[in-house]
Amino acid sequence: MTYFTQDFIQFFTDLAQNNQKEWFHANKKRYESSVKKPFEHFLTDLIHEIQKEESSLEIQPKDCVLRINRDLRFSKDKTPYNLHYSAVVSNAGRKDKSVPGIFLRFTPEEVGIMGGAYVLDKDQLQALRTHIAQDPKKLEKLASTEPFASKFGELKGDESKRMPIEFQEQVKQIPLLSRKQFYFVAKRETALITNENLLTEMMDYWHAMRPINRFLTQIIHP
């Protein structure tokens, strides 16, 4: 099934040249018909497909979609709108990025597909590091297993400059302990947005990330 027309991509291309409230309001109906409504339709079907295998997932599309309005509070760039459309499909949706799920970002340049745990608080990071220290091979094995390895390549994440004292010796042998984020990224061509196999492709990525997402969830959200 095809969810999006080429105008989804063209809308953001045009927005990049006219990133101001006057232009957006003049094109509000176009935004609704080419971007917002088809994206919600796509998310409804994606959630339904995931629920066939994860019955615990209870989320609505409106709770997954990130605002198109930019947060300008701490930015020097005062253009009001994001040049992409994004959503987080997880049990927490957009409200909590520590909950592993599938994060999608559609732009005129690429399709971003991400998973893992991007924002961890102190206790969650401590629990995860403790688990990795006790069984350092498990996460590494999951990340090297197909289809994860071919679709996402490797785990990513910023490293802590200062490690808690209990991990300072172990981190020399277990580099993963230095991470303060555990996420992964795949990028696809924008032609996928208008492809009739979009939903099938996204579910393939969801299946590939599922083992690591479940591993992270069991530790940081038991």
KEKE-3310 file (N, C-alpha, C; in steps of 0.2 Angstrom, whole numbers, plus 5000, padded with zeros to 4 digits):
npx = (5004:5002:5006:5010:5011:5022:5021:5023:5037:5040:5034:5042:5054:5050:5046:5059:5064:5055:5054:5044:5031:5020:5020:5019:5006:4998:4999:4993:4982:4988:4999:4991:4985:4995:5005:5002:4990:4992:5003:4999:4990:4999:5006:4996:4994:5007:5008:4998:5003:5014:5008:5003:5013:5018:5008:5007:5010:5003:4998:4994:4994:4994:5001:5014:5019:5031:5032:5030:5034:5048:5058:5063:5069:5082:5090:5100:5096:5081:5071:5055:5050:5053:5062:5058:5048:5044:5043:5040:5038:5034:5031:5030:5029:5032:5035:5045:5061:5069:5064:5065:5061:5055:5061:5057:5062:5057:5063:5067:5079:5083:5078:5077:5080:5078:5083:5084:5090:5090:5090:5095:5093:5102:5101:5096:5106:5116:5111:5111:5124:5129:5124:5129:5143:5142:5139:5147:5147:5134:5127:5136:5135:5122:5122:5130:5124:5114:5098:5102:5115:5118:5108:5109:5122:5131:5131:5128:5133:5136:5151:5155:5164:5169:5170:5160:5168:5167:5168:5179:5191:5186:5181:5192:5193:5180:5174:5161:5155:5158:5149:5135:5124:5114:5111:5105:5107:5099:5099:5090:5085:5075:5066:5059:5049:5038:5036:5027:5029:5033:5028:5030:5044:5048:5044:5052:5064:5060:5059:5072:5078:5072:5077:5088:5081:5072:5081:5087:5076:5071:5081:5082:5068:5061)
npy = (4994:5011:5025:5038:5053:5060:5073:5074:5074:5085:5095:5097:5101:5113:5120:5121:5132:5142:5144:5150:5157:5163:5157:5143:5143:5147:5136:5126:5117:5109:5104:5096:5087:5081:5077:5076:5068:5057:5052:5049:5038:5029:5026:5021:5008:5003:5002:4993:4981:4979:4976:4963:4955:4960:4961:4969:4982:4998:5011:5027:5034:5048:5050:5047:5055:5067:5085:5096:5109:5118:5118:5132:5138:5137:5139:5146:5147:5152:5148:5142:5129:5111:5102:5089:5074:5066:5051:5041:5025:5016:5010:5021:5031:5047:5053:5048:5045:5035:5023:5009:5007:5009:5022:5034:5045:5055:5063:5075:5071:5058:5043:5040:5027:5021:5014:5007:5014:5031:5041:5040:5039:5042:5031:5021:5020:5015:5002:4996:4996:4988:4976:4973:4972:4961:4951:4952:4948:4946:4957:4961:4950:4950:4962:4958:4949:4943:4948:4961:4966:4968:4977:4988:4989:4994:4997:5013:5028:5041:5043:5042:5054:5053:5039:5029:5024:5010:5004:5008:5000:4989:4994:4995:4982:4980:4989:4994:4998:5011:5018:5030:5030:5020:5016:5014:5015:5016:5021:5026:5028:5041:5038:5027:5032:5034:5022:5007:4996:5001:4999:4985:4985:4993:4985:4975:4981:4983:4970:4966:4975:4971:4961:4967:4979:4972:4967:4978:4984:4975:4977:4991:4995:4986)
npz = (5000:4996:5006:5005:4994:4982:4986:4999:5001:4994:5000:5012:5006:5000:5012:5017:5010:5014:5028:5038:5048:5041:5028:5031:5037:5026:5019:5026:5024:5014:5021:5030:5022:5014:5023:5038:5039:5031:5037:5050:5047:5041:5053:5061:5055:5056:5070:5073:5066:5074:5086:5084:5087:5099:5111:5122:5118:5119:5112:5104:5088:5089:5100:5097:5087:5084:5087:5074:5075:5080:5095:5101:5112:5117:5106:5093:5080:5074:5065:5063:5061:5060:5047:5044:5048:5062:5072:5087:5091:5104:5120:5128:5119:5112:5124:5133:5130:5134:5134:5124:5107:5090:5081:5069:5056:5043:5030:5016:5012:5017:5024:5041:5053:5068:5084:5101:5117:5120:5129:5145:5162:5178:5186:5178:5169:5177:5181:5169:5165:5176:5173:5160:5164:5172:5162:5149:5136:5130:5125:5115:5107:5103:5095:5085:5078:5064:5058:5063:5062:5048:5045:5054:5058:5070:5087:5094:5103:5115:5125:5142:5151:5163:5173:5185:5200:5202:5190:5183:5181:5175:5163:5154:5149:5144:5134:5131:5143:5144:5138:5137:5131:5121:5106:5089:5071:5055:5038:5024:5007:5001:4992:4997:5005:4997:4992:4989:4998:5010:5023:5025:5024:5035:5046:5044:5049:5062:5067:5066:5075:5087:5096:5103:5108:5117:5126:5132:5137:5147:5157:5160:5161:5170)
capx = (5000:5006:5004:5012:5013:5028:5021:5026:5044:5040:5032:5048:5058:5047:5047:5066:5065:5050:5053:5041:5024:5015:5020:5016:4998:4995:5000:4991:4978:4993:5002:4986:4983:5001:5010:5000:4985:4995:5008:4995:4987:5004:5008:4991:4995:5013:5006:4994:5007:5018:5004:5002:5018:5019:5002:5008:5010:4996:4999:4990:4998:4995:5006:5020:5022:5034:5029:5034:5037:5055:5059:5067:5071:5090:5093:5101:5092:5074:5066:5050:5048:5057:5062:5057:5043:5046:5038:5043:5033:5036:5025:5029:5029:5037:5036:5051:5066:5073:5060:5066:5056:5057:5061:5057:5062:5057:5066:5068:5086:5084:5073:5081:5076:5083:5081:5088:5089:5094:5091:5095:5094:5108:5099:5095:5113:5119:5108:5113:5132:5130:5122:5135:5149:5141:5138:5149:5147:5128:5125:5140:5133:5116:5124:5134:5119:5109:5099:5104:5122:5118:5104:5111:5130:5134:5128:5131:5131:5141:5154:5156:5171:5172:5167:5160:5174:5167:5168:5185:5195:5182:5180:5197:5192:5174:5173:5154:5153:5159:5143:5130:5118:5114:5106:5108:5104:5099:5097:5087:5084:5069:5061:5056:5043:5032:5036:5021:5032:5035:5026:5034:5051:5049:5043:5059:5069:5058:5061:5080:5080:5068:5081:5092:5076:5070:5087:5088:5069:5071:5085:5080:5061:5059)
capy = (5000:5018:5030:5045:5055:5064:5080:5074:5076:5091:5100:5099:5104:5120:5123:5123:5138:5146:5142:5155:5155:5165:5152:5137:5144:5148:5129:5122:5112:5105:5100:5091:5081:5077:5075:5074:5063:5050:5049:5045:5032:5024:5024:5016:5002:5000:5000:4987:4976:4977:4973:4956:4951:4963:4963:4974:4989:5001:5018:5029:5038:5055:5050:5045:5060:5073:5091:5099:5115:5118:5121:5138:5141:5137:5138:5152:5146:5154:5146:5139:5122:5106:5100:5082:5072:5060:5048:5036:5020:5012:5010:5028:5036:5053:5056:5045:5042:5030:5017:5006:5007:5011:5029:5036:5052:5056:5070:5075:5068:5051:5040:5037:5022:5021:5011:5007:5019:5037:5046:5036:5043:5039:5024:5016:5018:5011:4996:4993:4995:4983:4970:4972:4970:4954:4947:4957:4945:4945:4963:4961:4945:4953:4967:4955:4944:4945:4953:4967:4968:4970:4983:4994:4990:4994:5001:5020:5031:5045:5040:5046:5056:5051:5033:5028:5020:5003:5002:5011:4995:4984:4997:4994:4976:4980:4996:4996:5001:5018:5022:5033:5029:5013:5016:5011:5020:5014:5026:5023:5033:5045:5034:5022:5035:5033:5015:5003:4991:5005:4996:4979:4987:4996:4979:4971:4984:4982:4963:4966:4978:4968:4957:4972:4983:4968:4966:4985:4985:4971:4980:4998:4996:4979)
capz = (5000:4996:5010:5004:4988:4981:4989:5006:5001:4991:5006:5016:5001:4999:5018:5019:5007:5016:5034:5042:5050:5036:5023:5034:5038:5019:5016:5031:5021:5010:5026:5033:5017:5011:5028:5044:5039:5029:5042:5055:5044:5041:5060:5064:5052:5059:5077:5072:5064:5079:5091:5082:5090:5105:5113:5127:5115:5119:5110:5098:5083:5091:5106:5094:5082:5087:5084:5068:5078:5083:5101:5100:5118:5118:5099:5089:5074:5076:5061:5068:5059:5058:5040:5044:5051:5066:5077:5092:5092:5110:5125:5130:5113:5112:5131:5136:5125:5137:5132:5118:5102:5084:5080:5062:5054:5036:5027:5009:5010:5019:5029:5047:5056:5074:5090:5107:5122:5118:5135:5151:5168:5182:5189:5172:5166:5182:5180:5162:5166:5180:5169:5155:5168:5174:5156:5144:5129:5128:5121:5109:5103:5099:5090:5079:5075:5059:5053:5066:5060:5041:5044:5058:5058:5076:5093:5095:5109:5118:5130:5148:5152:5170:5175:5192:5202:5202:5183:5181:5179:5170:5156:5150:5145:5142:5132:5131:5149:5144:5134:5141:5127:5118:5101:5083:5066:5048:5034:5018:5002:5002:4988:5001:5008:4993:4990:4992:5002:5016:5030:5026:5026:5042:5050:5044:5053:5068:5069:5067:5082:5093:5102:5107:5112:5122:5131:5135:5141:5153:5162:5162:5162:5171)
cpx = (5004:5003:5005:5013:5019:5028:5023:5033:5044:5038:5038:5053:5056:5048:5054:5067:5060:5049:5050:5034:5019:5015:5017:5008:4995:4995:4997:4987:4983:4996:4997:4985:4989:5006:5006:4995:4988:5000:5005:4992:4993:5006:5002:4992:5001:5012:5002:4998:5011:5014:5002:5007:5020:5012:5002:5008:5003:4998:4995:4995:4999:5000:5013:5023:5025:5032:5033:5037:5043:5054:5065:5071:5079:5093:5094:5097:5084:5069:5061:5048:5054:5056:5061:5051:5045:5041:5042:5037:5036:5030:5025:5029:5034:5039:5042:5055:5071:5070:5062:5060:5059:5056:5061:5057:5062:5059:5066:5075:5087:5078:5078:5077:5081:5079:5085:5086:5093:5095:5090:5097:5100:5107:5099:5102:5117:5117:5111:5121:5133:5129:5127:5141:5148:5141:5140:5148:5139:5126:5129:5138:5126:5117:5127:5130:5115:5102:5101:5110:5122:5113:5106:5119:5133:5130:5132:5129:5137:5145:5155:5163:5174:5167:5166:5166:5173:5168:5175:5190:5192:5182:5186:5197:5185:5172:5165:5152:5154:5153:5138:5123:5119:5109:5109:5104:5104:5097:5095:5086:5077:5064:5057:5049:5037:5032:5030:5023:5035:5034:5030:5041:5052:5048:5049:5064:5067:5060:5069:5082:5077:5073:5085:5087:5074:5075:5087:5081:5069:5076:5083:5073:5058:5052)
cpy = (5006:5023:5037:5047:5059:5071:5080:5076:5083:5097:5102:5102:5112:5123:5125:5130:5144:5145:5148:5154:5157:5160:5146:5138:5144:5141:5124:5116:5107:5101:5094:5085:5077:5075:5072:5068:5056:5047:5046:5039:5027:5022:5020:5009:4999:4998:4993:4981:4974:4974:4966:4952:4954:4966:4969:4981:4992:5009:5020:5034:5045:5056:5048:5050:5065:5079:5094:5106:5114:5121:5126:5141:5142:5137:5145:5153:5147:5152:5141:5132:5117:5104:5093:5081:5066:5057:5042:5031:5015:5013:5017:5033:5041:5056:5054:5042:5037:5023:5015:5005:5008:5019:5031:5043:5052:5063:5070:5072:5061:5049:5037:5033:5020:5017:5011:5012:5025:5041:5041:5041:5039:5032:5019:5015:5014:5004:4992:4992:4989:4976:4968:4969:4963:4949:4951:4955:4946:4951:4963:4956:4947:4958:4964:4950:4947:4944:4960:4970:4971:4977:4989:4994:4989:4998:5008:5022:5035:5041:5045:5048:5054:5045:5032:5023:5013:5000:5004:5006:4990:4987:4996:4987:4976:4987:4999:4999:5009:5022:5024:5033:5023:5013:5014:5015:5016:5020:5023:5029:5035:5041:5029:5025:5034:5026:5011:4998:4995:5001:4989:4980:4989:4990:4975:4974:4983:4975:4963:4969:4975:4965:4962:4977:4979:4968:4973:4986:4981:4973:4987:4999:4989:4979)
cpz = (5000:5001:5008:4996:4988:4985:4996:5006:4998:4996:5010:5012:5001:5006:5020:5016:5010:5023:5039:5043:5044:5030:5025:5034:5031:5016:5021:5028:5017:5015:5029:5028:5015:5017:5034:5044:5036:5034:5048:5053:5044:5048:5063:5061:5055:5066:5077:5071:5070:5085:5090:5086:5097:5108:5118:5125:5115:5118:5104:5094:5086:5097:5104:5090:5086:5083:5079:5070:5081:5090:5101:5106:5119:5111:5096:5083:5076:5070:5064:5066:5058:5051:5040:5048:5055:5070:5081:5093:5098:5115:5128:5125:5114:5119:5134:5131:5128:5136:5125:5113:5095:5083:5072:5061:5046:5034:5020:5007:5012:5023:5035:5051:5062:5080:5096:5112:5121:5124:5141:5157:5172:5184:5183:5169:5171:5182:5174:5163:5170:5177:5164:5158:5170:5168:5150:5137:5126:5123:5115:5104:5099:5094:5084:5075:5069:5061:5056:5063:5053:5041:5048:5059:5065:5081:5093:5101:5112:5123:5136:5149:5158:5171:5182:5194:5201:5195:5180:5178:5174:5163:5152:5146:5142:5140:5132:5137:5149:5141:5139:5137:5123:5112:5094:5077:5059:5044:5027:5013:5003:4997:4992:5004:5004:4990:4993:4997:5009:5022:5031:5027:5033:5047:5050:5048:5060:5071:5070:5073:5088:5098:5106:5111:5118:5128:5135:5140:5147:5159:5164:5163:5164:5174)
residu = (MET:THR:TYR:PHE:THR:GLN:ASP:PHE:ILE:GLN:PHE:PHE:THR:ASP:LEU:ALA:GLN:ASN:ASN:GLN:LYS:GLU:TRP:PHE:HIS:ALA:ASN:LYS:LYS:ARG:TYR:GLU:SER:SER:VAL:LYS:LYS:PRO:PHE:GLU:HIS:PHE:LEU:THR:ASP:LEU:ILE:HIS:GLU:ILE:GLN:LYS:GLU:GLU:SER:SER:LEU:GLU:ILE:GLN:PRO:LYS:ASP:CYS:VAL:LEU:ARG:ILE:ASN:ARG:ASP:LEU:ARG:PHE:SER:LYS:ASP:LYS:THR:PRO:TYR:ASN:LEU:HIS:TYR:SER:ALA:VAL:VAL:SER:ASN:ALA:GLY:ARG:LYS:ASP:LYS:SER:VAL:PRO:GLY:ILE:PHE:LEU:ARG:PHE:THR:PRO:GLU:GLU:VAL:GLY:ILE:MET:GLY:GLY:ALA:TYR:VAL:LEU:ASP:LYS:ASP:GLN:LEU:GLN:ALA:LEU:ARG:THR:HIS:ILE:ALA:GLN:ASP:PRO:LYS:LYS:LEU:GLU:LYS:LEU:ALA:SER:THR:GLU:PRO:PHE:ALA:SER:LYS:PHE:GLY:GLU:LEU:LYS:GLY:ASP:GLU:SER:LYS:ARG:MET:PRO:ILE:GLU:PHE:GLN:GLU:GLN:VAL:LYS:GLN:ILE:PRO:LEU:LEU:SER:ARG:LYS:GLN:PHE:TYR:PHE:VAL:ALA:LYS:ARG:GLU:THR:ALA:LEU:ILE:THR:ASN:GLU:ASN:LEU:LEU:THR:GLU:MET:MET:ASP:TYR:TRP:HIS:ALA:MET:ARG:PRO:ILE:ASN:ARG:PHE:LEU:THR:GLN:ILE:ILE:HIS:PRO)
# end
